[in-house]
Amino acid sequence: MSTARTESPISQDTLSQVLRSIHLRGAVYFNVEGAAPWVAEVPPACDMAAAVMPGADHVMAFHIVTQGACWAAVIGQPPVRLERGDIAVFARGDAHGVSSAPGLRAGPDSPPPVMPRPDQRPLFKYLRGDHVLLARPDGATPPDQTVLVCGFFGCDARPFNPLLASLPPLMHIRAPDDTGDSWLAQFIRFAALESDRQRPGSEAVLERLSEMMFVDLIRRHLDQLPADQANWLAGLRDRFVGRALSLLHAQPATHWTIDQLADEVGLSRSALHDRFAHFAGQPPMQYLSSWRMQLASELLIRSHASVSSVALDVGYESESAFARAFKRATGSPPARWRRERAELDKGGRA
């Protein structure tokens, strides 16, 4: 099967729909300064998600180099060098380290990560040497030090988040053009300043900006994907798969068949089945079922609609058929899922 890159002009709408559906949220928590030798390590996201972002299914750490250079790596994997303006996102929530030289690890006698109370800002770090500290409020940083703005993105992982599996464990976005025209370059400067000053409202400002940054990072990552990539993100830019995804996302309640979708896309039934599965990891009709469950979960959480109404909205004529499909996807019946997620959301707002 040929998978030559053929651009889809409408697939970006699909990305927007997914980003809205997974309830992306972000926050910048702290700056870190380091004078060599230094290393900061972050434990797996599953160990700290409840403290960092209560209510979020999945947490991703990010690090922006605002001065100097350093190395970043998933623990046990080869490191990458980060220059000023570079951004590292640990999209799969792996334990990772950022250090002044490749291969540095926190020793066994290093203090454990600081696990905060709910009313405290989280600082998850191990220290090595005497020169890793929170950035000075006055911004008076010696020129030989490295400065990072560090934070977290949160999102839903269940019932279905096609984006997460498409992202590498370490997403390295190189520094944008620093001419003043780059939105991302301006964000980096503004985020560093806002984090240092901690003015009233800084936390809310940084949360919104970091969400926008994540969207921009995904777009940049998509633009940089090699032509031979085979994942959901790469499928967005494929002429045929991108078109099929756009149709399924735009009309999820339609009673699609593989023949109807193939006619709309302009491929044979077998060719669409194979090409779609190559990029999305599952056939079109199975993908549609998964996406319907994600939409249903959003309706259950964000609205007061009855289960039968939600079932109709996502393409099921029978509430019982919908309930069975939802339980297969999530492990819980729709009503229980709604109650459990409401409790999680309350915890996140507490």
N, C-alpha and C positions, 0 to 999 in steps of 0.2 A: 504493500500500500504506500502510495506517495504521500508524504507529509510536508511537501514544500510549502514555505511560508506564503500564504495568500491573505492579505489584510482584510479584516472585517471592519467596515466603517461605523457600525452601530453597537459594537460589543461593549463600549465603555459604559453604556447605560446599564448593562448587566452588572458590571463592577460596582456601580453606584448603588444598585438595588441590594446587592449582597452586603456591602459595607453598612448600609442603613439597617439591614435585617439583623446583623450580628451585634448590634448595639455597641459599636466601638466607643471606647472612652479612653482618655489619657490624662496623665498628670506628671509634672516634673517635680521631683521631691528635693533634690539636693545637688550641690556642686561638690566636686572632690578635687583637691590639689595633691600632686605627688612630686617629690624630688627624689631621684633615683638613689638607691633601689627601692621600688615599691610595687605592691600587688594588691588589688582589691578583688575579692571573689564573691560571687552571688550564688546562693544555693538554688536548687531546682524550683521553678515557679510553683509547682504543686505544694511545696513546703511553706510558701509564703503568700499565696494568692489571697487567703482569707484576711490576712493582716494588711496587705498592700491595697487590695481592692475588693472589699467584701461584696459578695454577690456576683462577681465576675467568674465565669467558667474557666477562663484561660488568661494568663498574664504573660506579657512579653517585656523584657527589659531592653532599654536602649541607652546608648552612651554617645554623646556628641563631644568631639574634641574641639575645644575653643582656644586652646593654646598648647603648643608643643606637639608631641607625637607619642604614641604608645603602641602596645600590641594587645590584641583581643583574640580569645579562642574559647570554643566549647571545651570543657575539661576533657583531656585525652585526645583532642583533635589538633591539627596543625594551626598555628596562629596566623593572623593577618595583621599587617602594619596599618595603623590609623594615623593619618596626618591631620593637620589643623583643618577643621571643617568637615572631616569625614564623620559618618554616622554608622554605628554598628547596632543592629537589631537582632536580638536572640529570639527569633519568632516562635520556636517550638518549646520555649521555656526550659531549656537545658541549663544545668549548672555551668557557670562560665567564669572566666577571669579576665581582668584587664591589668596590664603590668607595664613597667618601664622597659623590660627586655623580654624576648621570647622565652617561654618555658619556665618562667618564675612561678612558684607555687607558695601559698601560705603554709608555714610549717605546722606540725601537729600541736605545737604549744601556742598557736595563735588563738586569740580569744574567739569565742563563738559569735555568730551574727547576732546583732542586737534585735530582739523580737519585741516590738513596741506594744504598749497598751493601745486600745482603740483611739484614745485621744492624742496619741503621739505620732509624729511623722516617722515612717520606717527608715532605718538605715541598715542595710544588709551588707556587711563588709567584713573581710578579714584584713588585718594590717600586717605589714612587714616593714621594718625600719622605723624611723622616727618622724617621717615627713609626709604621712598621709593624713589629711585633716579636712574638715569642712572649709570651703572657700571663705576667705575673709569678706566681711560685709562691705568693706571699703574698696574691694577690688584690687588692693595693692599686692599683686602677685609678682614675685621675682621672675625675671625673664627666662630662667633656666628650668622653671617648673612646668609640669603638664597640668592642664585644667580640663575637667570633664563636666558637662551637664548630664546628669543621669536621671532616668525616670522609667515609667512603666506605661504600657498600653494594656488595656483589658478588653475582652470581647467574649461573646457567647461561643462555645464550642459545640453545643448540642441544641437540637438534634442533628443539625447538618450545617457545617461551615466548610464549603468547598475551597475557601481561600487558604486556610491554614496548611493543608497538606501540600499546597503549591509553593510554599515559602521554604527556603533553605534554613537549616539550623542557625546559621550566621548570615544575615543579610548585610553586606557591606556596600554602602552608598558613598561613593567618593565625593569630595568637596565640590559644591557647585561653583560656577563662575562667580568670583568675588568682585564683580564690577558694580554691585549695587542694584543690578537689574534682576537678580535671582531672588525669588520669594523665599526659598529655603535658606539662602545666605542671610537674608534679613531676619528670618525667624531665629536662627542660631544666635545672632548678636542680641536680639531683643530678649530671647529666653534667658541668656546668661545674665543680662542686666536685670531683668525682672526677678530672677531667682536670688541674685545678690541683694537687691534692695528690699525685697519682701514688703512692699507697700500694701495698704489695704486693697483687697481684691486681687492680689497677685495670683493666688491659688486658682481662682476661677478663670482668670485670663490665660494662665499657663495650661490649664486643662483643655480649653477650647483650641488653643494654638497647637498643642501636641496632637490633638485629633486631626487637625488639618495637615500637620506634618506627616502623619502616618499615611494619609491618602496620597500625598505627594510622593512619599517614598515608594509606595506600591506602584504608582505610575512610572516612576523612574526605573524601578526594578523590572517592570514589564517591558519598558523600552530597551533594556539591556539584555533581555533573555536571548540566548543563542537560538538560531533557527531550528536546531534539532531538539529543543526541549519538548517534552510530552507531559504536560500537566494542565490543570484547569486554567491557570492564568494564560499559558501559551495557547490554549484553545480559544480564548477570547479574541485573539488576533487572527485566528484562522478563518478564512472566508466562509467555509461551510459550517464548521462547528460553532463559530461565533454567531452566525445567523440562527442556527438551531437553538443555542442558549438564549439568545435574545427573544425568540418566539416563546420559548417555554417560560421564561421569566416574566414576559409581558402578559401572557395569557395562561397562568398556571391552572385555572379552573376549567379550561377547555378540555374536552374529552379527546385528547390527542391520540392518534395511532401512529405507529412508526411510518406507515404509508403516507399519511397526511403530512407529517413533518418532512419526510423525504421529498415530497412534491414541492413543498414550500421552499426548501433549501436548494433543490435542483440536483439531487444525487439519487442514485438507486437506493432502495431500502437497505441492502446489504452493505453498500459502500458507506452510507451514513452511520449505520450501526457500528461498523469497524472503526471508522474515523473518530466518531464521538467517543467510543470506549477507549481509544488510544490516548486521547487528551484528557477526558474527564474521569477515566478510571471505571466507568460503568456505562451500560447502554442508556440511550435517551429516556426510555420509559421508566427505568429504575431511578435515573437521576431526577425525573419529574416527581416521582413519589417522594424522594428524599427532600426535594425543595418544598413540596407541599407541606411536609411535616415541620420544616423550619418556619414557613409562613404561619402555620397553625399555632405553633408555640408562641409566636409573636402576638397573634390575636388573643390567645388565651391569657397572656401576661399583661398586655397593654390595653385590653378592652374588657367590657363587662358582657360581651356577647355570649349567648348560650353555646353549649357544645354543639348542638344541632346546627346553629347558625354558622359557627366556624367551619363545620364539616362542609356545608354548602358552599361557603366562600372559597374553599380550597379544592373544590371539584368532586366532593363525595355526596351522592344522593342519599346514602344511608348513614345515619349516625353510628350505628353499630359497626359498620365496615370501617368507618373513619377511626373509631375508638380502638379497634383491633390493630389497624395499621399504626396508629400513634403509639400504642403500647409496645409493638414490636420495635419501633424506632427509639423509644426513650426508656422503656422498662416500666413506665407508669401510665395508667389511664389518664385521659385529658384532665379530668377534674382534680385528680390528685396532683398532677404536674402543676396545675395552676396554683393550688394551695402551697405547695412546696416552694415554688419560685417566688410567690408573694412573700413568704417568710424570709427567703434569702434577700430579696430586695429591701425589706424592712431592716435587716441587719446591715446592709450596705449603706443605708441612709442614717443609721443610728450614730 
